[in-house]
Amino acid sequence: MSKKRKAKHAVKTDKPQQSTPRYKNWQLIVPILFAFVLYGNTLHHNYVLDDVIVILKNTDVQAGLEGIPSIYATNLLHGVNGFNDGLYRPFFAMTFAGNNPELSHFINVSLYALCGYFLFLFLLRFFKNQSSFIPLVITLLFLAHPVHTEAVANLKGRDEILAFLNFILSVYLLFKYIDFGKTRSLILSLFFFLLAMLSKESAITLAVLIPMILYFGREEIPFKKILRIFSLFAALAIILVFWHAHIINSMSNPVDPGIVAPLNNSVLAAPNLPGRIATGILLQGLYLLKMLFPHPLLYDYSYNQIPATTFSNPAVTGTLLMLLFMLLAFIKGIKKKQIYALGIAFYFISLLITSNLVIYIGTTFAERLLFTPSLGFLLAFAVFIPNKLSENKQYLSLKSIIKLEPIAAMIILLVLLGYSVKTIDRNKVWKNNYSLYKADIK
């Protein structure tokens, strides 16, 4: 066979041609099974909190398939007596048409399992010259992290799940386009990015991550090609911004002013702009703390749970120093294409719209808002994985991992176990409103 014919037949595979494969096929099933182990105890839960207005009292959703045209032509809560919440999430709302609570919870867990499955596939492609160790560890830690309980155990949190799932599908297909050159993959990538934005508005900011993910994920992509690809995603995001504004402004009622108010967002209770900025900075420190140590977990951080503050607060100063350190680490890491730099960028860019630093939203702080940013956090902490494990290009069994780095393996297993126990236990309080209020009232 000629060299040209060999090359032609060598590229059509997801696995590198090695004597030992990077991963085993059974590993593809692990994220799906793990998601159901973690959230299987939510399958018989009822509607909780905002599920009532988003699903039960929303006539567009209750109309089933017949309500879908109205869902795409109006704001999210238009079906609740024409209430204008300023949100446009039609793909998210459409998925509840004709559901009962048990079916809806099964769909939530199934979608979460798909998040794990496609995250693992994406990370395998992203870390294409390494074993499956880092992709699998990041995927399992992502699935187990307790801050996700609000998004998965609460049906309203499906907007976070769908936004993340469709974005991961988008970047996975984008790398297939880069590696194999099929235009169909690029078109599908843009389509799933559109679905992500139609699931939750904050997914729009993820367009900024596209060139960074390509820059860190592939050495050989010319800058002009990255720019051309980014322009497609940016154009799609801009179109949706204008479409979103058109839908919201075309409603018979204006956006309710009580949504973005001090009662829901204590940042707005600050007496001046410096106070609002200081409070917004403090929130970033609290988000990082929740990622590091997810306890306690609460469903409500509204009125005065996190009081407005000033720059004289030592916690604000400490957060500023931490953010400065992360910025310097990002600048240093981006030049050398260190993955932790991508993780830092992913975390802050995906949290940008909901951070209360750029715009003010209808909540002070919420654990569900860490759903997508948590992947960036985990990517950043992958830097602490020993080189013997992270740079290995062949499949590593659990036995070989323990033999190579017993201390690192033990730490990872303990963190994974701790996250899993906390998640399964936290799920119980989301059974209904009474159990949730009873658990969190203190």
Phi, psi and chi 1 to 4 in degrees:
 res  aa     phi    psi   chi1   chi2   chi3   chi4
   1 MET       -  135.3 -176.4 -177.9  -72.3      -
   2 SER   -70.1  164.4   68.3      -      -      -
   3 LYS   -63.4  -37.5  -71.2 -176.5  178.5 -179.7
   4 LYS   -63.5  -42.6  -71.4 -175.9  178.2 -179.4
   5 ARG   -68.7  -36.3  -71.3 -179.9   63.5   84.9
   6 LYS   -63.8  -44.6  -75.5 -178.7  179.5  179.6
   7 ALA   -62.8  -39.2      -      -      -      -
   8 LYS   -61.9  -38.4 -178.1  178.6  179.0 -178.7
   9 HIS   -88.0   -8.1  -70.7  -81.1      -      -
  10 ALA   -88.2  -20.2      -      -      -      -
  11 VAL   -89.8  -17.5  -63.3      -      -      -
  12 LYS   -84.4   56.0  -57.3  -65.0 -177.0  179.6
  13 THR  -154.3  147.8  176.8      -      -      -
  14 ASP   -81.4  -22.2  -78.2   -1.5      -      -
  15 LYS  -100.2  133.9  -65.7 -176.3 -178.4 -179.6
  16 PRO   -62.4  151.6  -15.1   26.4      -      -
  17 GLN   -81.1   88.8  -60.1  -57.1  -54.3      -
  18 GLN  -123.9  160.6  -56.9  176.8  112.1      -
  19 SER   -67.3  -32.7   56.2      -      -      -
  20 THR  -119.2  127.6  -55.9      -      -      -
  21 PRO   -67.7  159.1   25.6  -34.3      -      -
  22 ARG   -72.4  -31.3  -63.9  172.1   55.2 -150.8
  23 TYR  -150.0  164.7   67.2   92.3      -      -
  24 LYS  -104.1  147.9  -58.9  -70.5 -173.2  179.0
  25 ASN   -60.6  -30.1  -72.7  -27.8      -      -
  26 TRP   -64.6  -23.1   61.4  -96.9      -      -
  27 GLN   -66.4  -23.4  -71.1  180.0  -54.0      -
  28 LEU   -67.7  -26.0  -62.8  172.4      -      -
  29 ILE   -85.2  -24.2  -51.1  -60.2      -      -
  30 VAL   -55.5  -48.4  170.2      -      -      -
  31 PRO   -59.5  -37.8  -24.5   35.1      -      -
  32 ILE   -65.6  -48.4  -64.8  174.6      -      -
  33 LEU   -63.8  -40.6  -64.6  177.1      -      -
  34 PHE   -63.7  -40.0 -169.0   47.4      -      -
  35 ALA   -61.4  -40.7      -      -      -      -
  36 PHE   -73.9  -30.8  -85.7   91.0      -      -
  37 VAL   -64.7  -42.3  167.9      -      -      -
  38 LEU   -69.5  -40.7  -69.3  167.5      -      -
  39 TYR  -116.4   13.1  -72.7   92.5      -      -
  40 GLY   -62.0  -26.6      -      -      -      -
  41 ASN   -80.3    6.2   60.6  -16.6      -      -
  42 THR  -101.9   -5.5   68.3      -      -      -
  43 LEU   -65.3  -20.7  -64.4  178.5      -      -
  44 HIS  -110.8   18.2  -62.2  -67.6      -      -
  45 HIS   -73.7  163.8  -77.0   10.6      -      -
  46 ASN  -103.7 -171.8 -149.3  -37.7      -      -
  47 TYR   -74.0  143.2  -65.4  120.1      -      -
  48 VAL  -138.6  143.1  178.6      -      -      -
  49 LEU    51.2 -122.1  -61.0  177.9      -      -
  50 ASP   -70.2   -6.9  -71.8  -13.4      -      -
  51 ASP   -56.6  -31.6  -65.2  -12.8      -      -
  52 VAL   -64.1  -48.3  175.2      -      -      -
  53 ILE   -81.1  -32.4   56.6  172.6      -      -
  54 VAL   -71.7  -33.8  171.9      -      -      -
  55 ILE  -116.0  -64.0  -54.4  168.9      -      -
  56 LEU   -64.3  -43.8  -83.7 -178.5      -      -
  57 LYS   -98.2    6.8  -67.4 -174.5  177.8 -179.6
  58 ASN   -94.7  105.6 -167.6  -35.6      -      -
  59 THR   -63.8  -30.3   56.0      -      -      -
  60 ASP   -64.7  -42.4  -69.7  -21.8      -      -
  61 VAL   -71.1  -42.3  171.7      -      -      -
  62 GLN   -67.3  -19.0  -70.3  -61.3  -49.5      -
  63 ALA   -74.0   -5.7      -      -      -      -
  64 GLY    69.9 -140.6      -      -      -      -
  65 LEU   -62.3  -31.1  -63.1  179.1      -      -
  66 GLU   -67.8  -21.1  -66.4  179.0   -0.2      -
  67 GLY   -87.7   -7.5      -      -      -      -
  68 ILE   -60.6  -43.9  -68.4  176.6      -      -
  69 PRO   -56.6  -41.3  -27.1   36.7      -      -
  70 SER   -68.2  -35.7 -180.0      -      -      -
  71 ILE   -60.2  -40.3  -74.1  173.2      -      -
  72 TYR   -80.2  -14.5  -85.3   86.6      -      -
  73 ALA  -103.5   -2.6      -      -      -      -
  74 THR  -136.2  173.8   58.7      -      -      -
  75 ASN   -74.2  170.3   64.4  -76.0      -      -
  76 LEU   -57.0  -47.1  178.0   60.3      -      -
  77 LEU  -102.7   23.3  -65.1 -177.7      -      -
  78 HIS   -60.7  -31.1  179.3  -95.5      -      -
  79 GLY   -72.3   -1.6      -      -      -      -
  80 VAL  -105.2   77.0 -174.1      -      -      -
  81 ASN    56.1   35.3  -61.1  -40.9      -      -
  82 GLY    72.8   16.5      -      -      -      -
  83 PHE   -64.3  130.7 -177.1   79.5      -      -
  84 ASN  -104.5  105.4 -168.6  -17.8      -      -
  85 ASP   -94.1   -1.6   55.6  -12.9      -      -
  86 GLY    76.8    9.2      -      -      -      -
  87 LEU  -109.2  144.6  -58.0  176.3      -      -
  88 TYR  -132.6   99.8 -177.2   63.5      -      -
  89 ARG  -135.2   61.7  -57.2  173.4 -176.2  177.1
  90 PRO   -65.5  -38.6   24.9  -35.0      -      -
  91 PHE   -65.2  -40.1 -175.5   68.7      -      -
  92 PHE   -61.3  -51.4  155.0   68.8      -      -
  93 ALA   -63.8  -36.7      -      -      -      -
  94 MET   -60.4  -30.9 -178.9 -172.5   73.1      -
  95 THR   -70.8  -10.7   63.4      -      -      -
  96 PHE   -94.4   -5.7  -70.0  107.8      -      -
  97 ALA   -57.8  120.5      -      -      -      -
  98 GLY    77.9    9.8      -      -      -      -
  99 ASN   -86.0  155.8  -68.7  179.3      -      -
 100 ASN  -109.2  168.3   58.1   48.6      -      -
 101 PRO   -59.5  -40.6   15.3  -28.6      -      -
 102 GLU   -67.0  -42.1  -69.8 -167.5   -7.3      -
 103 LEU   -63.6  -41.1  175.2   59.3      -      -
 104 SER   -62.7  -40.4  -73.1      -      -      -
 105 HIS   -68.1  -36.4  -80.9  -69.6      -      -
 106 PHE   -64.0  -40.3  175.8   76.9      -      -
 107 ILE   -64.4  -42.4  -68.4  172.6      -      -
 108 ASN   -57.8  -48.0 -102.9   32.0      -      -
 109 VAL   -66.8  -38.4  179.3      -      -      -
 110 SER   -63.8  -42.2  -61.9      -      -      -
 111 LEU   -64.2  -38.0  -70.5  170.7      -      -
 112 TYR   -65.5  -39.3 -167.0   56.6      -      -
 113 ALA   -61.8  -39.9      -      -      -      -
 114 LEU   -66.1  -33.1  -71.3  175.9      -      -
 115 CYS   -57.4  -46.4  -75.5      -      -      -
 116 GLY   -65.0  -42.3      -      -      -      -
 117 TYR   -62.1  -50.4  176.7   77.8      -      -
 118 PHE   -76.7  -25.8  -75.8  106.6      -      -
 119 LEU   -64.1  -42.8  174.9   58.9      -      -
 120 PHE   -62.8  -43.8 -178.5   54.0      -      -
 121 LEU   -62.3  -43.3  -76.0 -178.7      -      -
 122 PHE   -62.7  -45.1  161.6   65.7      -      -
 123 LEU   -67.9  -33.0  -68.1  174.3      -      -
 124 LEU   -60.7  -41.1  -81.1  175.1      -      -
 125 ARG   -74.1  -36.5 -172.6  162.8  -69.1  -77.3
 126 PHE   -65.8  -48.2 -176.2   82.7      -      -
 127 PHE   -92.8   60.6  -64.5  101.5      -      -
 128 LYS   -68.5  -20.5   68.1  171.8 -174.5  176.2
 129 ASN  -104.3   18.7  -65.8  -39.2      -      -
 130 GLN  -127.9  168.9  -63.4  177.8   25.1      -
 131 SER   -71.0  179.8   76.9      -      -      -
 132 SER   -81.7    2.9   61.1      -      -      -
 133 PHE   -61.4  -56.2  178.4   75.1      -      -
 134 ILE   -63.0  -48.2  -73.8 -175.3      -      -
 135 PRO   -54.1  -42.5  -28.9   36.8      -      -
 136 LEU   -72.2  -40.7 -169.5   59.0      -      -
 137 VAL   -63.2  -46.9  165.9      -      -      -
 138 ILE   -62.2  -42.6  -68.3  175.4      -      -
 139 THR   -62.8  -46.3  -60.9      -      -      -
 140 LEU   -68.2  -38.4  -64.4 -178.1      -      -
 141 LEU   -66.8  -37.6  -72.8  173.8      -      -
 142 PHE   -62.0  -48.5  175.8   85.9      -      -
 143 LEU   -63.1  -36.2  -71.0  171.3      -      -
 144 ALA   -85.3  -16.2      -      -      -      -
 145 HIS   -59.6  126.3 -155.2  -65.6      -      -
 146 PRO   -63.9  -21.7  -24.7   35.8      -      -
 147 VAL   -66.0  -12.6  -65.1      -      -      -
 148 HIS   -82.6   -8.9  -65.5  172.3      -      -
 149 THR   -60.1  -37.7   51.6      -      -      -
 150 GLU   -63.5  -36.5 -177.5  179.2    0.2      -
 151 ALA   -75.2  -34.8      -      -      -      -
 152 VAL   -91.9  -44.3 -174.1      -      -      -
 153 ALA   -76.7  -21.3      -      -      -      -
 154 ASN  -103.6  121.3 -179.1 -158.8      -      -
 155 LEU   -58.6  -35.6  -63.8  174.9      -      -
 156 LYS   -57.7  -25.9  159.9   62.0  179.5   65.4
 157 GLY   -70.7   -2.0      -      -      -      -
 158 ARG   -62.0  -24.5 -170.3 -179.0  -62.1  177.7
 159 ASP   -61.2  -39.1   50.6    2.2      -      -
 160 GLU   -65.5  -43.9  -58.6  -72.7   -9.5      -
 161 ILE   -63.1  -47.2  -60.4  173.5      -      -
 162 LEU   -66.7  -38.9  -73.8  171.4      -      -
 163 ALA   -62.1  -44.5      -      -      -      -
 164 PHE   -67.3  -48.9  178.4   86.4      -      -
 165 LEU   -58.1  -47.1  173.7   59.2      -      -
 166 ASN   -68.9  -32.3  -77.3  -63.4      -      -
 167 PHE   -68.8  -42.8  178.4   70.4      -      -
 168 ILE   -63.6  -40.3  -72.9  -61.6      -      -
 169 LEU   -60.5  -40.0  -85.8  164.9      -      -
 170 SER   -62.0  -49.5  177.9      -      -      -
 171 VAL   -72.9  -30.6  -70.7      -      -      -
 172 TYR   -61.8  -46.7  169.1   67.3      -      -
 173 LEU   -68.7  -31.5  -72.1  162.2      -      -
 174 LEU   -64.2  -39.4 -175.5   57.5      -      -
 175 PHE   -70.1  -31.1  -88.5   90.4      -      -
 176 LYS   -64.7  -38.0  -69.3 -163.4   74.8  172.4
 177 TYR   -64.5  -44.2  165.3   70.4      -      -
 178 ILE   -62.9  -42.5  -67.0  -62.4      -      -
 179 ASP   -78.2  -33.0  -68.6  -17.7      -      -
 180 PHE  -118.0  -11.0  -57.6  129.3      -      -
 181 GLY    73.8   18.8      -      -      -      -
 182 LYS   -86.2  120.1  -69.8 -174.5  177.0 -179.5
 183 THR   -61.0  -31.5  -54.5      -      -      -
 184 ARG   -57.2  -38.4  179.8 -179.4   62.3 -178.0
 185 SER   -65.5  -38.1  -65.1      -      -      -
 186 LEU   -66.3  -43.3  176.9   59.8      -      -
 187 ILE   -62.6  -44.8  -65.8  171.2      -      -
 188 LEU   -64.4  -36.4  -74.6  172.6      -      -
 189 SER   -60.7  -44.3  176.6      -      -      -
 190 LEU   -65.7  -37.8  -71.6  164.3      -      -
 191 PHE   -62.5  -46.4  171.8   72.3      -      -
 192 PHE   -70.5  -30.1  -77.8  109.8      -      -
 193 PHE   -65.1  -38.2 -179.5   60.2      -      -
 194 LEU   -62.0  -43.6  175.0   62.3      -      -
 195 LEU   -62.7  -35.7  -68.9 -174.5      -      -
 196 ALA   -61.6  -44.0      -      -      -      -
 197 MET   -70.4  -30.1  -66.4 -171.9  -68.1      -
 198 LEU   -79.9   -6.2  -68.6  174.4      -      -
 199 SER   -93.1  -39.1  -60.9      -      -      -
 200 LYS  -157.8  135.2 -168.2  174.5 -177.7 -174.6
 201 GLU   -60.5  -33.8  -60.7   87.4  -18.0      -
 202 SER   -62.4  -15.9   58.0      -      -      -
 203 ALA   -65.4  -17.0      -      -      -      -
 204 ILE   -57.5  -39.0  -70.3  171.3      -      -
 205 THR   -64.9  -20.9   58.6      -      -      -
 206 LEU   -66.8  -16.8  -59.7  178.3      -      -
 207 ALA   -59.2  -33.3      -      -      -      -
 208 VAL   -65.2  -26.7 -179.5      -      -      -
 209 LEU   -77.7  -19.6  -72.3  170.2      -      -
 210 ILE   -55.0  -54.3  -63.9  -64.4      -      -
 211 PRO   -63.0  -32.6   20.1  -31.4      -      -
 212 MET   -69.3  -41.8  -62.1 -164.6   68.7      -
 213 ILE   -63.0  -40.9  -68.0  171.5      -      -
 214 LEU   -66.4  -41.0  -67.4  176.1      -      -
 215 TYR   -61.4  -43.4  169.2   77.3      -      -
 216 PHE   -80.2  -26.8  -80.4   92.1      -      -
 217 GLY   -87.5  -22.6      -      -      -      -
 218 ARG  -140.4  130.3  -67.6  -67.2 -178.8  -90.5
 219 GLU   -74.5  -32.1  -65.4  -78.8  -14.0      -
 220 GLU   -92.5   -0.3   65.5  -82.9    7.3      -
 221 ILE   -79.0  123.2  -50.7  177.3      -      -
 222 PRO   -63.8  148.5  -17.7   29.8      -      -
 223 PHE   -60.1  -38.5  176.0   74.5      -      -
 224 LYS   -62.4  -36.4  -72.0 -175.8  177.6  179.7
 225 LYS   -69.0  -41.2 -174.0  172.2 -176.4  178.8
 226 ILE   -60.1  -41.5  -68.5  178.1      -      -
 227 LEU   -65.1  -40.8 -164.7   59.4      -      -
 228 ARG   -64.3  -43.2  -74.5 -162.5  -59.3  -91.1
 229 ILE   -64.9  -44.5  -67.8  171.2      -      -
 230 PHE   -60.2  -38.5  168.7   64.4      -      -
 231 SER   -61.2  -33.7   66.2      -      -      -
 232 LEU   -66.5  -45.7  -65.5  174.1      -      -
 233 PHE   -68.4  -39.8  -75.1   86.6      -      -
 234 ALA   -64.5  -40.6      -      -      -      -
 235 ALA   -63.0  -42.5      -      -      -      -
 236 LEU   -63.4  -40.0 -168.3   59.2      -      -
 237 ALA   -65.7  -41.9      -      -      -      -
 238 ILE   -64.8  -42.0  -68.6  169.6      -      -
 239 ILE   -59.7  -42.7  -70.0  170.0      -      -
 240 LEU   -69.4  -32.7 -163.8   66.3      -      -
 241 VAL   -59.6  -45.9  166.4      -      -      -
 242 PHE   -68.2  -38.2  -78.5  101.2      -      -
 243 TRP   -65.9  -41.7  180.0 -109.0      -      -
 244 HIS   -57.7  -48.0  178.7  -78.8      -      -
 245 ALA   -61.8  -39.2      -      -      -      -
 246 HIS   -62.3  -46.8  164.4   71.4      -      -
 247 ILE   -61.9  -49.0  -67.8  -66.2      -      -
 248 ILE   -63.9  -42.4  -61.2  -55.7      -      -
 249 ASN   -74.6  -17.0  -66.5  -29.7      -      -
 250 SER   -86.0   -5.6   66.7      -      -      -
 251 MET   -71.7  150.6  -62.9  -62.9   98.4      -
 252 SER   -67.4  -29.9   56.3      -      -      -
 253 ASN  -105.3  143.0  -64.3  -36.9      -      -
 254 PRO   -72.1  167.4   27.2  -34.6      -      -
 255 VAL   -61.9  130.8  176.7      -      -      -
 256 ASP   -63.0  123.5 -168.3  -74.4      -      -
 257 PRO   -68.4  -16.7   25.3  -34.1      -      -
 258 GLY   -76.3   -9.6      -      -      -      -
 259 ILE   -70.0  -52.9  -66.5  173.8      -      -
 260 VAL   -98.7   87.6 -176.7      -      -      -
 261 ALA  -148.2  160.8      -      -      -      -
 262 PRO   -55.0  -28.6  -27.5   35.5      -      -
 263 LEU   -61.7  -36.7 -176.2   65.0      -      -
 264 ASN   -96.2  -27.8  -65.0  -37.0      -      -
 265 ASN  -133.8  105.0 -170.6  -18.6      -      -
 266 SER   -70.0  -14.1   59.9      -      -      -
 267 VAL   -57.8  -37.0  175.4      -      -      -
 268 LEU   -74.6  -10.0  -61.5  172.8      -      -
 269 ALA   -82.3  -11.8      -      -      -      -
 270 ALA   -63.4  140.5      -      -      -      -
 271 PRO   -73.1  -15.8   26.6  -34.4      -      -
 272 ASN  -151.2  173.8   49.8   43.1      -      -
 273 LEU   -62.9  -45.4 -178.0   59.0      -      -
 274 PRO   -56.5  -37.2  -26.7   35.7      -      -
 275 GLY   -66.2  -39.1      -      -      -      -
 276 ARG   -65.4  -41.1  -69.7 -175.7  177.3 -173.0
 277 ILE   -65.0  -43.7  -65.1  172.7      -      -
 278 ALA   -61.2  -42.3      -      -      -      -
 279 THR   -65.8  -40.2  -53.2      -      -      -
 280 GLY   -62.0  -38.9      -      -      -      -
 281 ILE   -66.4  -42.2  -69.6  170.1      -      -
 282 LEU   -57.6  -39.8  176.4   65.5      -      -
 283 LEU   -60.4  -34.9  -64.4  178.6      -      -
 284 GLN   -66.2  -35.7  -51.4  -40.2  -57.5      -
 285 GLY   -66.1  -38.7      -      -      -      -
 286 LEU   -67.2  -37.8  -66.7  175.1      -      -
 287 TYR   -62.8  -44.4  -84.0  126.5      -      -
 288 LEU   -64.4  -37.1  -73.2  168.9      -      -
 289 LEU   -64.9  -40.4 -172.5   60.4      -      -
 290 LYS   -64.4  -34.2  -73.8  -69.6 -177.9 -176.3
 291 MET   -68.8  -39.6  -74.7  -57.8  -50.8      -
 292 LEU   -75.2  -42.9  -78.1  168.4      -      -
 293 PHE  -137.8   88.7 -172.0   70.1      -      -
 294 PRO   -77.1   63.9   28.6  -34.5      -      -
 295 HIS  -158.5  136.2  179.5   83.6      -      -
 296 PRO   -79.1  159.8   30.9  -35.8      -      -
 297 LEU  -106.5  135.7  -61.8  176.2      -      -
 298 LEU  -134.6  153.6  -59.4  170.5      -      -
 299 TYR   -90.5  -13.9   76.2   89.4      -      -
 300 ASP  -139.5  120.8 -174.2   14.9      -      -
 301 TYR  -122.0   30.6  -66.4   88.8      -      -
 302 SER   -80.4 -141.9   58.7      -      -      -
 303 TYR   -31.2  107.7  178.4   71.1      -      -
 304 ASN    64.5    8.4 -145.2   35.5      -      -
 305 GLN   -66.3  -35.6  -66.5  -59.7  -54.1      -
 306 ILE  -124.5   92.1  -55.2  173.0      -      -
 307 PRO   -62.8  151.2  -19.2   31.1      -      -
 308 ALA   -59.9  147.0      -      -      -      -
 309 THR  -136.0 -171.3 -171.1      -      -      -
 310 THR  -134.8  174.9   65.5      -      -      -
 311 PHE   -70.8  -10.5  -81.3  100.6      -      -
 312 SER   -76.7  -10.9   63.1      -      -      -
 313 ASN   -71.6  121.6 -173.7  -19.7      -      -
 314 PRO   -56.8  -31.3  -23.0   33.1      -      -
 315 ALA   -65.4  -33.6      -      -      -      -
 316 VAL   -67.9  -44.6  175.5      -      -      -
 317 THR   -60.6  -44.8  -55.9      -      -      -
 318 GLY   -62.2  -40.2      -      -      -      -
 319 THR   -65.6  -41.1  -58.8      -      -      -
 320 LEU   -59.7  -43.5  -89.7  173.8      -      -
 321 LEU   -63.9  -40.3  -68.5  173.7      -      -
 322 MET   -64.1  -43.4 -174.1 -174.6  -57.0      -
 323 LEU   -64.8  -38.5  -64.7  176.5      -      -
 324 LEU   -63.9  -42.8  178.6   60.4      -      -
 325 PHE   -60.4  -43.3  170.4   77.6      -      -
 326 MET   -67.0  -35.1  -64.8  177.3   76.7      -
 327 LEU   -64.9  -44.5  175.4   61.6      -      -
 328 LEU   -64.5  -39.2  -66.5  174.7      -      -
 329 ALA   -63.5  -39.6      -      -      -      -
 330 PHE   -63.4  -46.6  168.3   74.4      -      -
 331 ILE   -60.4  -42.7  -66.4  171.2      -      -
 332 LYS   -67.9  -41.3 -179.0 -179.8  178.6 -179.0
 333 GLY   -75.1  -30.0      -      -      -      -
 334 ILE   -68.3  -31.4 -164.6  171.0      -      -
 335 LYS   -67.3  -33.7  -65.3  177.1 -179.1  179.0
 336 LYS  -100.3    8.6  -61.9 -179.6  179.2  180.0
 337 LYS    54.0   45.0  -70.6 -166.7  174.0 -175.1
 338 GLN   -80.0  133.5  -63.5  -67.5  -37.8      -
 339 ILE   -62.1  -29.8  -62.7  -57.6      -      -
 340 TYR   -62.4  -29.0   71.5   80.0      -      -
 341 ALA   -67.2  -40.3      -      -      -      -
 342 LEU   -63.6  -40.3  174.1   61.9      -      -
 343 GLY   -61.0  -42.5      -      -      -      -
 344 ILE   -62.8  -46.2  -68.2  171.4      -      -
 345 ALA   -63.7  -43.7      -      -      -      -
 346 PHE   -60.1  -44.8 -166.0  107.4      -      -
 347 TYR   -60.9  -52.4  176.2   83.9      -      -
 348 PHE   -76.5  -34.6  -76.2  107.4      -      -
 349 ILE   -68.5  -41.1  -70.5  173.3      -      -
 350 SER   -72.2  -17.5   58.0      -      -      -
 351 LEU   -97.2   -6.2 -169.3   60.0      -      -
 352 LEU   -56.1  -53.8 -171.9   62.9      -      -
 353 ILE   -64.1  -34.5  -76.4 -175.6      -      -
 354 THR   -96.2    9.0   55.8      -      -      -
 355 SER   -78.8  -14.6   66.0      -      -      -
 356 ASN    66.2   21.6  -84.0  -49.4      -      -
 357 LEU  -104.9  -34.5  -75.3  172.3      -      -
 358 VAL   -94.9  -50.8  178.8      -      -      -
 359 ILE  -132.9  161.6   60.8  172.6      -      -
 360 TYR   -98.8  136.5  -58.8  118.8      -      -
 361 ILE  -115.9 -178.6   60.7  173.8      -      -
 362 GLY   -84.4   20.2      -      -      -      -
 363 THR  -153.8  149.1 -174.2      -      -      -
 364 THR   -72.8  -48.9  -51.3      -      -      -
 365 PHE  -160.8  140.8 -178.0   96.5      -      -
 366 ALA  -155.1  136.9      -      -      -      -
 367 GLU   -64.4  -32.0  -68.6  150.6   10.7      -
 368 ARG   -62.8  -24.3   65.2 -178.2 -179.9  -84.1
 369 LEU   -71.2   -9.8  -58.0 -178.8      -      -
 370 LEU   -91.4    2.2  -76.5  169.8      -      -
 371 PHE   -56.5  -59.8 -168.4   91.9      -      -
 372 THR   -72.5  -45.2  -63.5      -      -      -
 373 PRO   -56.7  -26.4  -27.6   36.5      -      -
 374 SER   -59.7  -28.8   63.4      -      -      -
 375 LEU   -65.3  -41.8  174.8   57.2      -      -
 376 GLY   -61.3  -41.8      -      -      -      -
 377 PHE   -58.7  -45.0 -178.3   89.5      -      -
 378 LEU   -69.8  -35.5  -65.8  170.5      -      -
 379 LEU   -62.8  -40.5  -77.2  170.8      -      -
 380 ALA   -64.2  -38.9      -      -      -      -
 381 PHE   -81.0   -5.9  -91.9   79.7      -      -
 382 ALA   -64.7  -16.8      -      -      -      -
 383 VAL   -63.3  -22.6   70.3      -      -      -
 384 PHE   -84.2   -5.6  -65.6  108.9      -      -
 385 ILE   -73.9  128.2  -65.0  176.4      -      -
 386 PRO   -56.7  147.6  -24.1   33.8      -      -
 387 ASN   -59.9  -32.0  -69.3  -20.4      -      -
 388 LYS   -60.0  -28.5  -72.3 -178.8 -178.4  178.6
 389 LEU   -95.0  -43.1  -59.8  177.1      -      -
 390 SER   -74.5  -29.5   63.4      -      -      -
 391 GLU   -99.2    1.4  -64.7  178.5   -2.2      -
 392 ASN   -71.2  133.1 -160.3  -58.3      -      -
 393 LYS   -97.3    0.6  -64.7 -176.1  179.0 -178.4
 394 GLN  -117.5  164.2  -63.3  179.9  -17.7      -
 395 TYR   -59.9  133.8  166.4   73.2      -      -
 396 LEU  -114.6  121.0  -67.4  172.4      -      -
 397 SER   -78.7  164.4   64.8      -      -      -
 398 LEU   -60.0  -37.3 -178.7   59.7      -      -
 399 LYS   -63.3  -43.7 -177.0  178.5  179.0 -179.7
 400 SER   -70.4  -32.8   60.0      -      -      -
 401 ILE   -64.8  -46.2  -68.8  168.2      -      -
 402 ILE   -63.3  -36.9  -65.5  172.7      -      -
 403 LYS   -68.5  -41.4 -174.6  176.9  179.8 -179.4
 404 LEU   -71.6  -47.4  -75.2  170.2      -      -
 405 GLU  -140.6   78.6  -69.1  -71.8  -12.6      -
 406 PRO   -62.9  -38.7   20.3  -32.0      -      -
 407 ILE   -68.3  -46.2  -64.2  176.5      -      -
 408 ALA   -61.9  -42.4      -      -      -      -
 409 ALA   -62.0  -41.3      -      -      -      -
 410 MET   -65.8  -41.9 -176.0   61.3   65.3      -
 411 ILE   -62.9  -45.9  -68.4  172.5      -      -
 412 ILE   -61.3  -44.5  -68.7  170.1      -      -
 413 LEU   -64.6  -39.1  -73.1  173.0      -      -
 414 LEU   -67.0  -42.0  -74.2  174.7      -      -
 415 VAL   -64.3  -44.1  171.3      -      -      -
 416 LEU   -62.2  -41.8 -166.7   57.9      -      -
 417 LEU   -66.1  -44.0  178.2   62.0      -      -
 418 GLY   -62.7  -44.6      -      -      -      -
 419 TYR   -59.3  -44.8  -80.9    1.8      -      -
 420 SER   -64.1  -45.3  -59.5      -      -      -
 421 VAL   -62.0  -44.9  170.3      -      -      -
 422 LYS   -62.8  -42.3  176.4   65.9  175.9  178.0
 423 THR   -63.4  -50.0  -67.8      -      -      -
 424 ILE   -61.5  -39.7  -66.7  170.3      -      -
 425 ASP   -69.3  -41.0 -177.6   63.1      -      -
 426 ARG   -67.0  -32.3  178.0   62.6 -177.8  170.7
 427 ASN   -55.6  -33.0  -72.6  -20.3      -      -
 428 LYS   -60.2  -34.9  -61.6  173.2 -174.3  176.2
 429 VAL   -74.2  -14.4  -51.7      -      -      -
 430 TRP   -88.3   13.2  -74.6   95.6      -      -
 431 LYS   -62.3  -44.1 -176.4  175.6  179.4   61.2
 432 ASN  -157.8  177.7   51.8   49.9      -      -
 433 ASN   -62.2  -40.1  -80.6  -26.8      -      -
 434 TYR   -62.0  -48.2  176.3   75.2      -      -
 435 SER   -64.0  -34.7   60.3      -      -      -
 436 LEU   -70.0  -47.6 -172.8   61.0      -      -
 437 TYR   -63.6  -41.5  -61.8  158.1      -      -
 438 LYS   -61.8  -39.7 -177.7 -179.4  177.7 -177.9
 439 ALA   -74.5  -35.5      -      -      -      -
 440 ASP  -103.8   -3.5  -73.2   12.6      -      -
 441 ILE   -59.4  -34.1 -170.3   65.5      -      -
 442 LYS   -65.9      -  -65.3  179.7 -177.8 -179.8
